[in-house]
Structure formats: structure tokens, C-alpha cells
Amino acid sequence: MRGDDYATRLRGIANQLEGMGYQQQALFCRLDALIKPFVTDPTNDDLLAELESIMQSLQSALGPRATALVLRMHRAYALQDYTALTDLVDRLDTLTATHQLVAYRYFVHRFRALVRHAQGQLDEALHIIKQAVEEMRALAHPVYLTNALLDQAYLYQAHGDIAAAEQSLNKAVTSAEGSGFLLQQAEIARRIGESYLQQGSLQAAEQRFVFAEEVYGHLGQQVQLATTVVHRASVYRQWNQLGLAFEALNYCHEVLDERDHYWVRATAYAEQAAIYRMIGELAEEQIYLQRSIDTMERSGAQLYAFPEYLQMARVLHAQIRANPDTKSLADFQVAWERIALVEEMTTGPSPQEVLPLIRLTQGELKLSEARWLQLHERKGVEHSAREALAFFAEASEHFERLGQETNVMHARLGSAQTLLLLGELARAEQVLESLHGEIPIATEEQIALLRGALAYSREEMLDALDYYEQALSLSRRARRSVDDSQYAGMLAENRQDAYQDAFSLAVAYEYPERALRVAELYNGAGIPSSDDLLDLVERTRRRLNAVLNERWTVVRYVESPLGLAAFVIAPDYFDLIWCDVADEDRMNIHVLAHNPLSFRRRAYGDYPEMIAARQSAYEMLLPPQVRERLTPDHLLVIVPTGHLHALPFAALLNAHEEPLVLETAIHYAPSLAGLLRHDVRPREPNWRQAEALVIAQSRFPAWDGSVPALPHAHDEAHIVHGYLNHQTQVMDALHNLDLMRLVDEAHFGSLREMDLLHIITHTAFRPHENVGFDSLLLNDRSIYTGTIRQWDLAAWLAVLSGCQTSLDQQYTGDERMNVAMAFLQAGVSTVMASLWPVFDRQSVDFIDLFYKHLLRGSRPAMALAAAQREAVNTQGLTTFDWAAFGVYGLV
């Protein structure tokens, strides 16, 4: 029975007993119903008041008196009131000895041991808990024996005796299995998982946590469940699986919804802060650390917030490190004051646990101070660095004694960074070599960056490049695990220095293919793509030759500290070409790619200065080695960078003022690796046999007139239906419950097998909000890109006939997020979308042209090029009308 249900049932029985006149028995039931909530939340004043009320009527009953003492002991321990706790333990000791209440002897020993432990008397605490184990074994009481063995394991672990701790845990397992108590088995699994987590054995820890969660969930033990979920989030964080870590923490907060449980909430906030620390988002980290501290203080247990206080000091010095030009030595003093606050918490947890964390933080702060002094060419660099080394060494020794291998690695990495700063390269290498055991991926990434810096200092440039590539690969894996593209962008930005160093090294040593691989590694979460970036050039050739018979060229642009690079790949050619970019050229690109509609109208009208700007961009972005290959049946694949994501290459003008689309068809890819996707349908599309869904919405009443109507939406839908076969469905999105059911299905359900999707509606582009908040307007709802990218689609083509469906909002590495990208991430092979608002009537005419050529057997990019050429030559549509559309994704 779930714990909450059990308490409710007991209270119901108490009400019945009171109605029958059995007052004392009713009070016994109320006391039993109070035990679990009180132990779960011992600082709750309302529960204390209820306990006091019950005990006023049960003063003479020995069992309830002992139970009440135990509950008050839980409260005193949670509040770190060790004077009151000692008094309560003495009273329970006297009561149990006088009246032979042997079952309560376990609590006497347990809380007396915890007091000694809090006072730093570990040997005495262990001696007391061993007495508890022997007494409970003699009493043949399996529940309390198991609990005593768990306490013993905890104290052994605090003492640094990991082998003895594991031995006690194994005995507890045997005792719990013998008693048949599933809850205790879960508790043991969680404790063992915590031990593995501290040792850095992450896979073993995850297995224990998953088992414990299943049991806690089944039994309704919400607090224990939430605690275990937080531990599992920590495992995922250290594996660099940040998406799973966020998911676990969100679940934790759901479990604790409308409950107090300050302790678990505070732990969850601290773990969330740690994830933001990995991403490099200092402001968010600081917010969640403060939430953790505030939550602890509300519970009266602020002394246990010492890790968060220490981390606040780390945030302060990280802010100094991020903004060294605007900070001073006085800012370091503020961080030191934070650390001093923790050292004053002498009545809190055991010094053996706090001290190494303090020393680690002091070492990090001194290292930052040394870097700041070096940057500003001040004296004292070596003195601060030597102090940092001493702090790191002391922290490492303490962590090693406690068996906390992950923290040992952190301390040694600090030592290696400090030695690198001092130029003691051999010693730094020795420290890195000393790291062993199961190394978390996040730590592995740090090691790779350090080894890269070490090799760079030794002028071993190719080795440095290898290590930087390894670090970027690990970082890329972390970005791919994050569902929120905003966080993926932060992670990419956090590794920008490593990317720039690696790219510059590859270029300097004339390894263009390695430079290309580094550029691909810097991409953000991206569409599902090949994680194997070896032999990129040759594999791209094989893939495109198979479908285009050597009539293709790929240009992969990269914005780097060295300038704008263009990697040109063709069936018989590969090279890195530098684009000659003057300040005027950059301004032209900025104007041509600027998003507001008024800019787009002017840029793609017939104004002489804009014609010159489009010609200039053509000359700058298309080297002669590319231009000489272009023919109308050729496909030019563009992988953009920076502002080029918002540039319609088809509208660039050659010297004869002819648009590029007359020379070649154009296809856009978010990354080169994205062309090598293996998660899409291998067969060739047959458009006449395609199963298609056309969704159209012409009116938007839910938006109170703020969204204009699309009076020709249904005309466009019927044109598309006329080109395709009888399997095409046309759905009006307005008031369509069937469509909304499809949208609400977790994996877009029956649309999984649709070959073609054509959606005619408005798009809401929100450049000032977080990534993932652009949306399609369907029925009376906004379907956000963050939702779309979670769908499970397999269409060959999605045509998004809406405004700005390919307009980019924010970088994720060198990629962008928009509605078109969301459909690619959901599994669609190719998407046709627009860069700026397309007008209803002109859109219908242009879509008619596109499908006419698509149904003749053309690939989407070729069909689009044919439609654009026809628009240029015969239809009289302006460049503004046809240039907005582009084809993205797979060729």
C-alpha cells in the first residue's frame, strides 16, 4: 500500500474509533498515521503541533511516549540541534532501560552515533553503531538489524573505509532479503548506488538507482523516489547526457509537486546548478544555487547547505574568469568571504567531509587569481599558483581517504592546470597520467582539453590538434543529448576557444580535411547525422555521386578567426579557399540577410545599390573554382555559416545581373554530416504514388484579429491535391479535432508513414524568446518547434508554406534552429521553407509551378530551381516573391 494511502486509512480508522467511543485507541491510530509524514518532513511545525496534541492525552502510555521521543529526535537532527538531540537520546535511553522497550534501543544507538559523527568523533560513532548491530542481531529483529547495518556502512564510508562499508551493505542485503521487506532492499540499493556514485562507478550506480526508483514508485515513497532521481540525474550529468539529466530533474520536481520536502528540493536545485555550470551559464547556475540555499534555510537546515555556499564562491570566481577586464582583486575577496562562512559552520556536518571541499574551492580560487594576475601582468602569479597547488594536494589526499574518486579527479585536474600555468609541463603530464578508473565523460573532455594545451605548450601541434578534436567530439555528444537547443548553443559557445584553436592549427599545418572535421564537430545538436566524421570528403562524394551522377558541388562555409573559409568539394576536387571579405562586403551581407520585411523588400527589389550588393556577394562567396562548374542541371549544395544562413543564394547576381538560380539549382544543408544521415528512407520517392497530407488554415479567430486571414489557403490546398494521387488527404486545421488528436500523439502517430506533408498556415517567429518557441499556428494553438522536433516522422518531403519557416533564431554551434530544422530533426528527409513572409496569392502561383516540376520527376531542389527560373522568365513575379523559398536537408 502506498505510504500516503496508509496514513489516510489510519486516520479514517481513528475517526471510526472516536465515533464508537474508543478515544485512546483512536489516538494510537493517529500517532501511527503521523510517523511516516513526520520522519519524511521532520521540520514541519504543523506535524509537530499535531504530535504535541496527541501526546497530551497519551502521557502514561509507554509505547507512544517512546515513539514521540523518536520523532522529536528526527526533528532535532534535521535542525542540527545536537544539544536537544542528546537530551532526547538520554531520555529514551532511560525509558527503554527502565521499561524493557528493547525495540527502541536501536534509535538510542543510532542517534547517539549520529551526534558523535556530527562532532567529528568517527571512531566513537562507529563503536556505538556496532553495539546497535550486535543488540539487534541478538534480538533477531531483521528490520532494525538491516537499518543498523546501513548506518554502519554510512559511517565506514565517512571514515574512508570503503571495503568495510561494502561489507556492511552486503550484510544488510542479506538481512533485508531474509526479512522480505522490499522497501529496505530499495533503501540498500540506493545507499550502494550513492557509494558507487562517489567512487565514480557510474554504470553500477545507475543500475542500483533504477531498481530503487521502481520499488519506491510502486510503494508510493515519493520523497525517497525523488532523492534517487536526483542521484540518477548526477550520473547522467557526469556521462554528458544532459538531456536525460534535465528530464530526471523535471520528473523529480513533478514527484514533489505541492509538497514541502525542502531537503530533496534543495538537492535537486543544486544538481540543476551543476548542469548549468557544465553548460557555462553562470547566471542560471547562480540562480539555482541561491534557490538551494534558500530552501535549506527555510527548513532550518542551512548548515547542510555548505556545498552550495562553496559553489557560490566558485560562481563568483568563474564570473571573474569570464570577465577579467572588468574585475579586480576585490572581487576575489568576496569569494574568499563565502568560503570563510563555510569554515565557520563548525557545528554542521563532519569536518572530514567539509574540509576537502573547502580546500578544493580554495585551490580553484587561487588558480583563478593567478590567471588574473598573469593576464594583467601583475606580480604574485607564482605565489598564488603555489598556494593553489597546496590546496589541491590537500583536497586530493582527503578525497582519496574518503574513497571519492570523482572528486580526486577534480582536485588533480586543478593541479594539472596550475602546473601548466607555471610551465612545469612534465609534472602536469604526471598528474594527468595518475588519473585512472572509470572516468566520467565530462571529466574525459576536460582531460582532453588539458592534454591539448599541454601539447600546444610543447609545440607538439599535431598532438594538440588530436586532443582538441577529441574534446570537441565529446562536447558534441553532450550537445546532442540536450533537448533544449538554447542549452546546446550555450555548450557550443563554451567550447568556442577549443574550436578556434583546433581550426587554426589544422589550417596552419595545411590539413584542410581535418579543419573541415573540426568545423563539423563545432555544430550544435543538429539533425540526426553521422557521428563518424572520418573520411568526410570521400563519403560525401560517394553519397552524392550515387544520386546525382557527378553533377554537383558542395560549398561548406566556415567563419573563423582567420576569415571566411569555403571548403569546396566536387567529384574530382577538394580544397579550402579563403573568401576575400572587405568591410564593405560584410556590410552588404548583413543588409542582404537582415530579417525585417522592409529590408527584404528593398534588398530583393530593383534598386541599383542592392543589385550591386547582390553582385558583390556573388563574387565574394562563389570562388572561380565553383563558378566554372555550374550548369543548369548542376546542384550546388550550400552549408552556410553565421549570417549566410539567412541569405537566399538563388537571388545573388552575376556580372550580367542574372540570378544564380539560372546557372544552377541550389540545396541547403545544416551540416556536411547531415548529408550522410542514415535514419531516413533509402528508397527513391515516387511522387505520383506518395501518400500525402495537406493541412490548410485560412482563418485564425483564436488570435483575436492579431493574425491576418489567408484567404487563398484552400486554393493552394486544392492545387496540391490536384497534382497528387487519390491517396492525398486535405484537412482544414480550424476546429479539426482529428488533426489535433494527431498532433497530440506522442510520436505523431499515423503520420509516421506519410510520404509528403504540405502545411499552409502562419508561422510565429519569436527572435527575442528562447530557442524552441517559434511555432506553427494550427487550429487555436501554437505548435512550437521544441514540440515538432520530438515527433517521429518519415516523410520524403515537407512543404511549409508559411512565413519565415526557415528563418533562423539562434546559433547552436554553427547551426540554427527554426521550424524547417525542427521537421528535419523529427525525421523528414527534405523540407521546402521560406526565409521571409510570403504573400497568399503569390504563394499559390509559385506552389503551382513547384508541383508541376516536382511531378515531372525532379528532385525537390531541381523542381524549386525550375519554378524559380519560370518565375524569373515568364511569370512576372518579382525576386522578392520567389527568392524566399529554399530546399533544406537531404539531397
N, C-alpha and C positions, 0 to 999 in steps of 0.2 A: 504494500500500500504506500502511496506517495506520502511524504512527510507532512505536507500541509493538510492532506485529506485526513490523516491520522489525528492531527491536533483538532481539526474541526469535528471529527466524530467523537473524540473525547469530550469536547465542550458540549456537544449535543447530549451525551450520556449524563454529563453533570447537570444539565438543565432538567432532564427527566428525574434524576435522583432528588434534586431540590423540590420538584413538584410532588414527590412521594414522601417528602419529609426527612430524607436521609442527608442531612446537611454536611456531616463530616465526610461521608463517602464522596459527596459531590465536590468538596474541596480537594480531596485526594485526586480526583479526576482532573480538576482544573490545574493542579500542580503538575501532574504528568503531562498535560497538554502544553504547559509553559516551558518544559525542559528544552525541547528542540529549538523553538524560536529564541530562547534566551541564550543558549550556547552558540547559536548562529550569529546573534547580534547582541552581545553582552553589554554594550554601552547604551542600549536603548532605554531611556528613562521611563517610558510608558510600561515596558515589561517589568522594570524594577518596582514601579508602583504597584503593579498587579501582584508581584511576588510578596511585597510587604503586606498587602491587604490579605492575601491568603494566609500568611504566617501568623497574623494577629489572632486567627481562630484556630491555629494548629500548633500552638506553643508547646503543648505537652507531648505531641506525637514525635517519637524519636526519628523514625524514617524521614518524614517531611523536614524535620529540623536539619538533619544531615544533608538532605537534598538541597535545601535552601542555602546552606553554607557553601556547598559545591558551586551553586550558581553564582553566589556572590564572589567566590574565588575566581571564576571565569571573568567576571566583570573587573575585578581589581587587577588581574593580569593584563587584560586588554587595555586598561588605563595606565599600566606601568606603576600602579600604586603598591610598591612592594612592602611598605610598612603595613598597610591594611591587609595585604595578602598574607604576610607572615602571621599576623594576629588571627586571621580566619583559619589558617592551617593549624595553628596551635589549638584553637577551639575545636576543630573537627578531630584532631588527634586525641584530645581529652575525651570527647564524646564517644568516639569509636572504641577507645581503650576501656572506658568505664562500662559501656553497654554492649560490648562484643559485636559491634556493627562491622564485621570483618570485610564486607564487600566494599565499604567506603575507604578502607585502608589504602587502596590504590591511589585515590585522589590526594590523600595526605602525602604520600611519597612523591607523586607526580608534581604537585605544585611546590613542594619544598625543593625539589630538584630544579625546577624552573627558576625559582628565586636565586638559588646558588649560581645557576648558569648566567642569569642576568647580571649578577655581581662579579662575574668573571672567575668563579670558583668551579672550574670544569671538573676537576678530579673529584671534588666533594659531590657535585651533581651526579656524576656517573656512579659513585658509590651508593647514593640514595636510590637511584633508579634500579640498580642491580638488586637491592633489597626488595623493591617492589616486584621485580620479576620472580624472585625466589618465593615470596609470600603468595603471589597469585598462582604460581605453579603448585605450591603445597595445597592451596585451596581448590585446585583443579577447576579454576574459573577461566574458561577459554577466552571470553570476551576481554576481560581486564588483563589477562596474560598477553594477549595479542597487542593491546594498547601499550602495555609496559614495554614490550619488545620494540614497538615502533618508536617510543620515546627514547629507548636506549640507542637505537640506530641513529636517531637525530643527534643525540649528544656525542656519539662516537664520530659522526661526520663533522660536527662543530669542532671536535678535538683534533681533526685531521687524520683519524684512523679509519680510512675508507674500507679496508679489508674487514675490520671488526663491525663496521656499520652494515656492510653487505651480509655478513654472517647473521647479525641480529634480524635483518629484514627477511632472510631465508627462513629463520625460525618462526618469525611472525607469519609468513606464508603458510607454513605447516600448521601452526596453531589455528589460523583462520579457516583453512580448508577442513580441518578436523571439526571445527565448530559449525561449519556450514553457513557462516554469516557472509553473504555476498557483499554487503556494504564494507565490511572490514577488508575483504580481498581487494575491493576497488581502492580503499584508502592506502593499502600497501603498494598497489601498483602505482598510485600517484606518487607516493614517497620515493619509490625506486626510480620512477621517471625523473623526479626532481634531482635525485642523486646523479643519474646519468647526464642530465642537463648541465649540472655544474661541472661534470668531468669532460663535457664536450662530446659525449657519445649520443649524438642527436637521433640516429635512427632507432636505437634501443629506447631512448626516452619517448619518442613519438609512439612507438608500439604500446608502451605502458599507459600513456595518456589516453590513447584511443580506447583501450579496454576500460579504463576508469570512467571515461565520459559515458560510454554505453551503459554502465551499471548505474551511475549517478542519474542519468536521464531516465532510466527505467524506474528507479526508486523515487524520483521526484526530489532528489537532493540538489536543489538549484544552486546553492552557494558553492558547494564542492564542485559541481559541474562547471560553473563559471570560472572558478580558480584554475581548474585543469585546462580549460580552453585558453586561458591567458598563457599558461605554460606552453601549450602547443603553438600558440602564436609566436612565442620566443624561439621555438625550434625552427619554424618557417622563416622567421627573420634571419636567423643565422645561416639558413640554406639559401638566402637571397630570393626566396619565393614570397615576395612582399604582397602580392595579390592575395595569396592564401592567408598571410598574417593579418591583413586588414579584414578579410572575411571572418576569420576566427574572432577578432576583437569586436566586430559588429554583432556577431552571434552572442558574445559574452554580454554586451550591453542589452540585447534583447532578453536574455535569460534573467537579467537583474532589473528588468523594467518595473517601475513603480515600487521598488524595494530600496531600502537604505543600504545595508551591507557596504559600509564605507571602505572597509579594508580591501575587498575584492575590486571595487570600483577604482580605488587609488592605484592598485597594482596594474589594472588594465590601462589606466591613463599613462602610467609610467612606461608600459610596454609600447603604447602608441607613440610616446615621445621618442623612444629608441628607434622606431621605424623612421620617423621624420628626421632623426639625426643621420641615419643612413642615406636618406634622400638628399640631405643637405639643406633642409628647410628649417632654419634656425628659429624663425618666428613661431612656426607651428609647434616646434619642439618645446619652446619656452611656455607656450600656452598650456600644453598638456602636462608639463612638469608642474606648473603652478596649480592646475586642477588637481593633480595627485596630492600635492602638499596641502591644499585647502581641504580636500576630502579627508585626509588624515587628521587635520586639526579639528574638523567638525566631529570626528569620532572620539576626540580626546587622546588620540594615539600619535600625536605629531612626532614623538621621539622616534617612531619607526619610519619616519619619512627621510631618514638620513641619506639614503641613496639619491633621492630626488633633490635634496639640498646640495649634495655634491655635484649632481648633474647640472644644476643651475649654475654652479661655478664654471662647469665645462662650457655651458652655453655662452656665458659671458666672455670666456676667453676665445671661443670659436668666433664670436662676433668681432673680437679684436683681430683675429686672424683673417677674417673675411674683409675687414675694412681697416687695414693697418695704417692708411694715410690719415684717417680721421680719429684715431685712438691715441691714447697716451699711457704712460706707466701708471697713472692714477686709476685707469680702468682695470689694470691687473690687481690693484689694491682692493677694489670692490670684490673681485673674485676671491681673493685671499680671505676677506671677511666672511664670505659664505662658508669657506672651509673651516674657519675658526669656530663658527657657530656649531658645526657638527662636532668638533673636538670637545666643545663644552657639554655635549649631551652625555655626560658620564653615567647617568642613571638609565640610559637606554639599553639597547642590545649589547651583547658581549663585545668588549674591546677587540677580542681576537677576530671578530667578523668585520667590525667597522674599520679598524686600523689599516688593513691593506687597501681598502677602497679610498681612504683618505690619502694614503701615500701615492696611489696611482693617479689620483686627481692632482695632487701637488706636483708630481712629475710632469704631467701634461701641461700644467700651467707654466712651470719653469721652462719647458721646451718652447712653448709659445712666446714666452718673454725673451728667450734667447734669439728666436727668429725675428722678433720685432726689433730687437737691438741691432741685429745684423742688417736688417733692411734699412734702418735709419742711421747706419754707420755710427752707432754709439759704442761706448766701452762696456765691458761686462758680459760680452757674449759667452766667452768660455766659462766664466764663473757660474752663470745661470745654467749653462748646459751641464756642467759637472754636478750641480745641485740636482738637476733633473735626473741624471744617471743614478745618483744615490737613492732618490725616491723610487725610481723604477725597480732598482735592485731589491730594495727592502720589500716593496709590494710583491714582487715575484716570489721571494722566499716565503712570505706569509701565505700567498695563494697556493704555493706548492704544498705546504704543510696541510692546508685545508682540502687539498685534492681538487681545487677549482681550476682545471686545465685551461678552460676558455679564458679566464682572467689572467692566468700565467702568460698565455699568448699575447694578450693585450699589453701587459707590462713589458714583455720582451720586445714587442714591436715598437713600443715607446723608446726602449733602449737603443734599438737599431736606428731609429730616426734621429736620435740625439747623436749617436756616433757618426752617422752620415753628415750631420751638420758640422761636427768637429773635424771631419776629414779623416777619421780613423776607420778606413774602409775595411781593413782586414778584420777588425773586431766586430764591425757591423755584420760582415759576412758570417762570422762565427755565431753570432746571436741568431741570425736567420736560420742557420743550419741546425740550431738547437731545438727548433720548433718541430714537434712530432705528434703522432697520434691522429685522431680524426679532426681535421682542420675544417671549420665551417667555411662555406663558400665566400661569405663576406670577408672573413679573415684571409682567405686564399687570394682574394682580389687585392687586399692591402699588401700582402707579401709580394705579389707580382709587381705592383707599383713601386715598392721599395727596391726590389731587385733591379727593376728598370732604371731607377735613379742611381743605384749603386754602379751598374754597368756604364751608365752615361758618365758618371764621375771618373770612371777608369778609362773613358774614351773607347769602350768596347761597344761601339754604336749598334752593330747588328744584334748583339745580345740584348741591348737595351730595347731595340725595336721588337724583338721576340717577346720580352716581358710585358711591354706596353700593350701589344696585341692580345696577350693572354688576359691582362686586366680588363681591357675593353670588351673582350668576349664574355667574361664573367659579368661585367656590368650590363651588357646587352641582355644576358639571360635574366638578370634581375628586372630590367625594364619590361621584358616580355611577360613577366609574372604579375605585373601591376595592371589591374583592370582600368584604373583611372588614368587617362592619358596625361592629366595635369602632373601626376607624380612621376610618370615616365619622363616627361620633359625636365622635371627637376633633377632626376637621376642623370639624364644626359648632360645637363648643364654642370652637374657636379664633377663630371669626368672630362670636361672640355679641355683642361690643361693637358691631360694624358693624351687625348686625341690629337691636339695640335703638335705636341712633341713627337708623337709617333708618325704623324703625317709628314712633318718636316724632315725627320730622319729618313723616311722612305724616299722622299724626293731628293734629298741631298745625296744619297748613295745610289740614285738612279735605279730604283726598284719601282717602276710605275705600277706594276700589278699589286705589289704589297701596299702601295699608297692607296690604290683602289679598294683593297680589302679593308684597310683602316677606315676609309670613308664609310664603307658599308657597316662596319662594326659600330660606328657612331650613330646609326639610325636608331630611332626610338622603338616603341612597341611594334609598330608597323603591321602590315597584313601578314598572315601566315606565310612564311617563306623558308627557303633553305637555310638551315643553320650551318651548313657546310660551305664555307666561303673560300675553300681552296679551289684552284683552277677556275676562277670565276670567268675569265675571258673565254677559255676553251669550251666550258659548259654552256655559256651564253651562245656561242657560235653554233654548237650542236642543236640547242633548243630552237633557235630562230631559223637555222637552215632547214630544219625539218618541216617548218610550216610556211616559209617564205622563199625558199629556193634561192638564197643568197641575194635577194633584193631588199636589203635592209642595212641600216646603220644605227648604232646606239651612241648617244652622247650623254655621258654621266657628268653633270656639273658638280663642282665642289668649291665652296667658299672656304678659303684657308687663310692663315696669317701671311702666306706668301702671295696671295692674289686669287683670282678666279681661275680654277683649273677646269679643263674639259677633257675627260677621258673618252677617246673615240675608239669604238670597237666596230669592226666590219669583218666580213668573211675572210679577207686577206690582209687585215691591217689592225694594228693596235698601237696607240701612243697617247702620251699625256701632252696636251697642248695648252699653253697659257694664253688666256684671253687678254688682249691689250685694253685695259679698262682705265680710262681717264675719269676725272671728277665729273666732267660733263656727261660721260656715258652713264655713270652711276645715277646721276640726276634723271636722265632720260628713262632708265629702267624703273626708277622709283615712280615717275609720273605714269608710265605705261602700265604699271602693276598696282597703282593706287586704287583702293576699293570703292570710294563713294561714286554713286551713279553719275554725278555731274562730271567727274574726272573721266570716267569710262566713255561717256558720250563724246567728250572733246577729244580724248586720245584716239578714238577709232572713228572720228569723222574725217572730213576732208580739209582740215586746217593745215596750211603749209608747214608750220613749225612741228606739228605732230607727224606729218608724213616724213619729215627729216629725222625725227626721233625714232620712228619705226625702221627707217633705213639704217640709222646708226646702230640700233640694237641688232639688226640682221648682220651687219658687218662684224660687230664685236663678238656675237655669240656663235656664229657659224663659220669656223675656220675654212680656208680654201680646201683642206683635206676632206671636209664634209660636203661642201657645196658641189665639188666636182663629181660626187657620186649620185646626186639627186636626179631622179626622173619621176614622172607622174605615177608610175606603177611601183615606186620605191616606198618603203616605210621607214620614216625617221622616228626612232624611239628616243624620247626625251626623259631623262631622270633629273628633275630640277633641284635647285638649292635656293634657300633664302627667298628673296623677293621673286625669283623666277617661277616659284610655284603659282603665282597669280598672274603670270604673263601668258597671253594667248599667242603662242609661236606661229600659228597659222596665219595671223594677221601681220607679221613682220614683212617689211617691203624690201625687195631687191633694188638695184640701181635703176631699174625700169619702172619702179613704183608698182610692181606686181607682187601680190601676197605670196608668201612661202607655200601656201596650200596648192598653188598652181604648179609648183615644182615637185612636191612630194606629199604623201599622206603622213599624218603626224599622230603618234600614240604616246601617252604619258604613263610612266611607271613610278610608283613612290620610292622604289629602290631597285637596284640591279638584281639583288637576291630575290625580289618579288617576282621577277620573270621566271624564276626557276621553281615556282610553287609546285608542290606535289599533292596538294589537298583538294584538287579540283577534278572535274570530269575529263577523262583522257580523250573521249570521242569528239569528232568534229560536229559542230552544230548544224542541224538541218532546219532552217527557219520555217519552212513550209510544214514540217511535221512537229514543230515546237508546241508544247503545252504552255499557254501564256495566260497571264492575269493582268488586266488593265484596270487600274484604280483611278477614279477621277472625282474631284470635288470642285464644284463651281461656286458654292455659297458657304459663308463662314459665320453663321449667326451667333455662335458661342463667343465670338470676339467683339461683340457689341459695335460693329461698324468700323473697328480699327483695322480690319483686314479686308481689302477690296475683293469683290467677286471676280471670278474667272469665267466670263460668260461663254467662252468658246471651249471650255474644258471637255464638254461632252462631244463637241465636233471632232476634237483631236482623238478622243477615245474611239469613236466610230471609224475614223480613218485607219487607225491601227488595227481595229477588228477586221476591217475590210481587206487588209493586206495579209492577215494571218488566217489560219485554218479554222474549222468549226470548233476546235478544242479551246478557243480563246474565250475567257470569261471577262465580262465587263461589269465592274462593281462601282456603284455610286457610293462614295465614302460617307456622305451625310446621312445620319440616322440609320446606318447599316450595322446591325448588331452582329451579323455573321462575320463581317470584316473585323469588327472589334474583338470577337472571340478568337479569330486567327492571330491578331496582334498580341492578345493577352497570353496565348500559349507560350510556354517557356522556350520552345525551340521553333516557333513559327509553324509548328505542326504540319498540316497538309501542304504547305507551300514549299516544303523541303524538295519536292520533285518538280516544281515549276521550272521550265526552261528559260522563260523570259518574263520579266516584270516591267511594266510601264506605269509609272506613278505621276499623275498630274495634280499638283496641289501647290500651295505656298510652302516656302521654307522660312523658318525663323532663324536668322543669323545673329548671334549674340557675341560680338567681339570683346565685350567688356566683362563677360562672365567666365566661369571655369570651363575648361575643355569638356566636351560631352554634353553641353547644354544647347547646341544648335539642334534644330528639330524639324521634322515634317509635321504639318498640320493635317490631321485626319479626323473626320467626324468632329467631335468637340474637344479633341485632345491634342497635346503636343507629344509626338513620339521622338524622344531625344536620341542623339547619336550614341550616347552611352548605353541605351537600351538596344538600339539596332545592332550594334556590333556584337551583342550577345546572342543574336538569333542564329539559327542553323539553316543556312540557305545553300543551294547548289545550282543556281541559275547560271546559264551561259552569259546572259546579258540583263542588266537592269538599266532602263532609261528613266532618268529622274528629270522630268520636265517641270522643273520648278525654279525658283530664283536662287542663285548663289549656292547650288548644291555641291559645287567643288571649290567654293571659296574657303580659304584656309584661315584657321583661327589662331593656332599656336604651334610652335615647333615641338616635336618630340625627337630630340636629336636633330637630324636634318630632314625629318619627315613632318607632315602636318596632319591635323585631324579636321575632317569635315564630313558632311553627310555621305558623299561618294566613298570616302575612305571607310566609313562605318559599314557600308554594304560590302566592300571588298573584304573587310575583316570578318564579316558574317559568312563569307564563303562564296560570294558571287565572283565569277571569273572576270568579267569586264563590265564597266559602268560608263554610261554616257551621261555627262552632267554639265552644269553651266557655271561660269565664273561670275556673272552678274545677272541682275534681273532681266528675264526675257519676257517680252510682251505677248499677251494672249493670242492675238490674231496672227502676228508674225511667226510665233512659235508653231502654230498649227500648220502654216505653209511650209515651214522648214522641216518639221517632223514628217510631213508627207513626202518631201524629197528624200529624206534619210531612209525611210522604209522602202521606198521604191528601189533604191540601190541595194539595200540590205537583202531584199527578197530576190535579187538577181544573183545572189550567191557571194556577195562581197563580205569580207570581214568588217566588223564594226568601224574600225579606223578608216578603211578604204571607202566604206559607204558614206561615212561622215565627210571625207575629203571630196567625194564625188558630189554630194549635196552642196557643200560649200562652194565648189567650183561652179556648179549650176547656178547657185545664188549670185555669185560674182558676175557671171557672164550673161545670164538670161532673165533672172527673176527681178532684178532691180532692187533687191534688198541691200541695205547698207552694211558696211563692215560691222557696225555695232550689232546688227540683227543676227549675223551668222557666226561671228568670231567667238561668242561667249561659250559655245559648245566645245567639249573635248572628250576624248575617249581615254579611259584610265584602266590600269590593271594588266591582265594577261593579254598577250598578242593573240 
